Amino acid sequence: MPAERFVEQLNVQIGQEFAAHQQYVACAVYYDALTMPQMASFFYVQALEERDHAMMMIKYLIDQDAPVVVPGVKAPQVDFPDIVAPVELALEQERRVTAQINELTKTAREENDFASDQFMQWFIKEQVEEVATMSDLVAVARRSQNNVEAIEEYVQREQKRQSVDPTAPEIAGG
């Protein structure tokens, strides 16, 4: 069984991942209402990824016979002053999640919980990709905030659907 401290933190992280899911749905809805289908689709996909991350963590805890707590989440931000703000919020969120993932990994290592340390490695790699993607999107959104079509074209061109990562942890119920 994983270290108790790690389990407690991972259960908190499950809530963080579900909160990220909700926030990305709110971003997607915002762009959908503005008739920005590429941005909406991008954030709907991001929302599903965050949900899957939570479900991966749940599966890990179940497989390790550790207790699972599915915490409630606070309501996401739904009002934005402009089309750049949701992407800036997403970048801030990804940076925060990166710090949380790093803290979880640190805890696993401090507790000599090698299985949990190994489990977290995929999430570390994932966060590098997520921060890079959001950083690029923020740059494009800021540069093109008065040209919605340019943002839409960038997302359509650059944010292709990726194939399933065979190294990803299993998803509970998947």
Protein Blocks (a to p, Z undefined) as FASTA:
>chain_A
ZZfklmmmmmmmmmmmmmmmmmmmmmmmmmmmnopaklmmmmmmmmmmmmmmmmmmmmmm
mmnopacdddddddddfbdfbfklmmmmmmmmmmmmmmmmmmmmmmmmmnopaklmmmmm
mmmmmmmmmmmmmmmmmmmmmmmmmmmklmmmmmmmmmccddddfkbccdehZZ
